[in-house]
Amino acid sequence: MDNSSEFFHGINQFSRHFSKLLNEKLVPLGLYSSQWSIIYLLHTKGPQTQKEIAAYLAIEAPSITRAVARLEKAGFIEKTQGSDKREKRITLSAEAVDKFPIWLEEIKSCEKQVLSHLNEDEFLTVLNIIHKMNSTLL
């Protein structure tokens, strides 16, 4: 695979361009794409600790700490006592639950724009490849 560097560079560039597109839609709504990842995780998987969020998103703990602090300051998350005194569970606030459909609509709009040039077979092929590659990293 002589083009592997080009392949991975392309994945990285795509990710950056897609994040930029998401930010153009989300920032006016008070959210960044990196924060959306946390919001989406909490919405789909329920309350999490910072450690669980960091592990799931494969992001260093200090970055998660900053993102969580910003989300808490914005009123989008709440911290509650976990099973032991040291553990804090992070949940979506009522405001975030209310705004989630609006954010999701913008996300879906971006996804639709990007995927508009793929047919169903191409989409499923790419999805399968992503799952296969991801499984080698976990």
C-alpha positions as a LaTeX table, in Angstrom:
\begin{tabular}{lrrr}
\hline
Residue & $x$ (\AA) & $y$ (\AA) & $z$ (\AA) \\
\hline
Met1 & 0.00 & 0.00 & 0.00 \\
Asp2 & 2.20 & 2.76 & $-1.31$ \\
Asn3 & $-0.48$ & 5.39 & $-0.80$ \\
Ser4 & $-1.03$ & 4.75 & 2.90 \\
Ser5 & 0.44 & 8.12 & 3.93 \\
Glu6 & $-1.85$ & 9.89 & 1.49 \\
Phe7 & $-4.78$ & 7.83 & 2.79 \\
Phe8 & $-4.21$ & 8.77 & 6.43 \\
His9 & $-3.42$ & 12.38 & 5.55 \\
Gly10 & $-6.76$ & 12.47 & 3.70 \\
Ile11 & $-8.60$ & 11.11 & 6.74 \\
Asn12 & $-6.96$ & 13.75 & 8.94 \\
Gln13 & $-7.77$ & 16.55 & 6.49 \\
Phe14 & $-11.36$ & 15.38 & 6.14 \\
Ser15 & $-11.76$ & 15.39 & 9.91 \\
Arg16 & $-10.41$ & 18.94 & 10.15 \\
His17 & $-12.61$ & 20.25 & 7.33 \\
Phe18 & $-15.69$ & 18.52 & 8.73 \\
Ser19 & $-15.02$ & 19.95 & 12.21 \\
Lys20 & $-14.74$ & 23.40 & 10.65 \\
Leu21 & $-18.07$ & 22.92 & 8.85 \\
Leu22 & $-19.72$ & 21.77 & 12.09 \\
Asn23 & $-18.32$ & 24.75 & 13.97 \\
Glu24 & $-19.75$ & 27.14 & 11.37 \\
Lys25 & $-23.20$ & 25.73 & 12.17 \\
Leu26 & $-22.82$ & 25.11 & 15.91 \\
Val27 & $-20.94$ & 28.18 & 17.17 \\
Pro28 & $-23.93$ & 30.49 & 16.55 \\
Leu29 & $-25.89$ & 28.05 & 18.75 \\
Gly30 & $-23.34$ & 28.28 & 21.58 \\
Leu31 & $-21.49$ & 25.01 & 20.99 \\
Tyr32 & $-18.27$ & 23.76 & 19.35 \\
Ser33 & $-17.90$ & 20.46 & 17.52 \\
Ser34 & $-15.54$ & 19.15 & 20.21 \\
Gln35 & $-18.21$ & 19.89 & 22.82 \\
Trp36 & $-20.83$ & 18.23 & 20.62 \\
Ser37 & $-18.92$ & 14.95 & 20.95 \\
Ile38 & $-19.40$ & 15.08 & 24.71 \\
Ile39 & $-23.04$ & 16.18 & 24.47 \\
Tyr40 & $-23.79$ & 13.38 & 22.00 \\
Leu41 & $-22.06$ & 10.78 & 24.20 \\
Leu42 & $-24.04$ & 11.87 & 27.26 \\
His43 & $-27.27$ & 11.87 & 25.27 \\
Thr44 & $-26.74$ & 8.40 & 23.81 \\
Lys45 & $-24.97$ & 6.61 & 26.68 \\
Gly46 & $-26.25$ & 8.52 & 29.72 \\
Pro47 & $-24.27$ & 9.89 & 32.68 \\
Gln48 & $-20.49$ & 9.42 & 32.51 \\
Thr49 & $-17.45$ & 10.29 & 34.59 \\
Gln50 & $-14.75$ & 12.50 & 33.08 \\
Lys51 & $-12.50$ & 9.44 & 32.94 \\
Glu52 & $-15.13$ & 7.50 & 30.96 \\
Ile53 & $-15.61$ & 10.43 & 28.57 \\
Ala54 & $-11.85$ & 10.73 & 28.02 \\
Ala55 & $-11.51$ & 7.00 & 27.37 \\
Tyr56 & $-14.46$ & 6.82 & 24.98 \\
Leu57 & $-13.38$ & 9.87 & 22.97 \\
Ala58 & $-9.66$ & 8.99 & 23.17 \\
Ile59 & $-8.86$ & 12.48 & 24.44 \\
Glu60 & $-6.34$ & 13.41 & 27.13 \\
Ala61 & $-7.79$ & 14.14 & 30.57 \\
Pro62 & $-6.75$ & 17.85 & 30.69 \\
Ser63 & $-8.61$ & 18.53 & 27.44 \\
Ile64 & $-11.73$ & 16.82 & 28.77 \\
Thr65 & $-11.45$ & 18.80 & 32.02 \\
Arg66 & $-11.40$ & 22.08 & 30.07 \\
Ala67 & $-14.26$ & 21.04 & 27.78 \\
Val68 & $-16.39$ & 19.88 & 30.72 \\
Ala69 & $-15.71$ & 23.14 & 32.58 \\
Arg70 & $-16.83$ & 25.15 & 29.54 \\
Leu71 & $-19.96$ & 23.03 & 29.10 \\
Glu72 & $-20.78$ & 23.42 & 32.80 \\
Lys73 & $-20.25$ & 27.20 & 32.62 \\
Ala74 & $-22.56$ & 27.34 & 29.58 \\
Gly75 & $-25.19$ & 25.47 & 31.55 \\
Phe76 & $-25.23$ & 22.42 & 29.26 \\
Ile77 & $-24.08$ & 19.81 & 31.79 \\
Glu78 & $-24.41$ & 19.12 & 35.48 \\
Lys79 & $-22.23$ & 17.13 & 37.85 \\
Thr80 & $-23.84$ & 14.80 & 40.35 \\
Gln81 & $-22.42$ & 12.61 & 43.10 \\
Gly82 & $-21.41$ & 9.14 & 41.91 \\
Ser83 & $-21.36$ & 5.88 & 43.79 \\
Asp84 & $-18.41$ & 7.01 & 45.91 \\
Lys85 & $-17.54$ & 10.45 & 47.25 \\
Arg86 & $-14.73$ & 11.04 & 44.76 \\
Glu87 & $-16.77$ & 10.15 & 41.69 \\
Lys88 & $-18.74$ & 12.83 & 39.86 \\
Arg89 & $-21.21$ & 11.77 & 37.16 \\
Ile90 & $-21.77$ & 14.20 & 34.32 \\
Thr91 & $-25.24$ & 14.53 & 32.88 \\
Leu92 & $-26.96$ & 16.79 & 30.39 \\
Ser93 & $-28.76$ & 19.75 & 31.88 \\
Ala94 & $-32.42$ & 20.42 & 31.11 \\
Glu95 & $-31.27$ & 23.24 & 28.81 \\
Ala96 & $-29.03$ & 20.87 & 26.83 \\
Val97 & $-31.82$ & 18.31 & 26.55 \\
Asp98 & $-34.05$ & 21.06 & 25.15 \\
Lys99 & $-31.38$ & 22.28 & 22.70 \\
Phe100 & $-30.26$ & 18.81 & 21.62 \\
Pro101 & $-32.79$ & 18.51 & 18.74 \\
Ile102 & $-31.70$ & 21.91 & 17.38 \\
Trp103 & $-28.01$ & 20.95 & 17.52 \\
Leu104 & $-28.77$ & 17.55 & 16.01 \\
Glu105 & $-30.67$ & 19.15 & 13.13 \\
Glu106 & $-27.59$ & 21.26 & 12.28 \\
Ile107 & $-25.32$ & 18.21 & 12.55 \\
Lys108 & $-27.60$ & 16.19 & 10.28 \\
Ser109 & $-27.60$ & 19.05 & 7.78 \\
Cys110 & $-23.78$ & 18.97 & 7.67 \\
Glu111 & $-23.72$ & 15.18 & 7.38 \\
Lys112 & $-26.25$ & 15.28 & 4.54 \\
Gln113 & $-24.17$ & 17.89 & 2.71 \\
Val114 & $-21.00$ & 15.79 & 2.99 \\
Leu115 & $-22.67$ & 12.48 & 2.15 \\
Ser116 & $-24.66$ & 13.85 & $-0.80$ \\
His117 & $-22.00$ & 12.65 & $-3.25$ \\
Leu118 & $-22.02$ & 9.05 & $-2.02$ \\
Asn119 & $-24.52$ & 6.40 & $-3.00$ \\
Glu120 & $-25.77$ & 3.87 & $-0.44$ \\
Asp121 & $-23.21$ & 1.20 & $-1.40$ \\
Glu122 & $-20.31$ & 3.66 & $-1.16$ \\
Phe123 & $-21.56$ & 4.87 & 2.20 \\
Leu124 & $-21.84$ & 1.34 & 3.60 \\
Thr125 & $-18.39$ & 0.43 & 2.25 \\
Val126 & $-16.79$ & 3.45 & 3.92 \\
Leu127 & $-18.67$ & 2.77 & 7.15 \\
Asn128 & $-17.46$ & $-0.84$ & 7.19 \\
Ile129 & $-13.89$ & 0.25 & 6.52 \\
Ile130 & $-14.02$ & 2.78 & 9.36 \\
His131 & $-15.35$ & 0.14 & 11.76 \\
Lys132 & $-12.68$ & $-2.33$ & 10.68 \\
Met133 & $-9.85$ & 0.22 & 11.05 \\
Asn134 & $-11.20$ & 1.46 & 14.39 \\
Ser135 & $-11.27$ & $-2.07$ & 15.77 \\
Thr136 & $-7.50$ & $-2.35$ & 15.25 \\
Leu137 & $-6.95$ & 0.70 & 17.47 \\
Leu138 & $-9.12$ & $-0.28$ & 20.42 \\
\hline
\end{tabular}
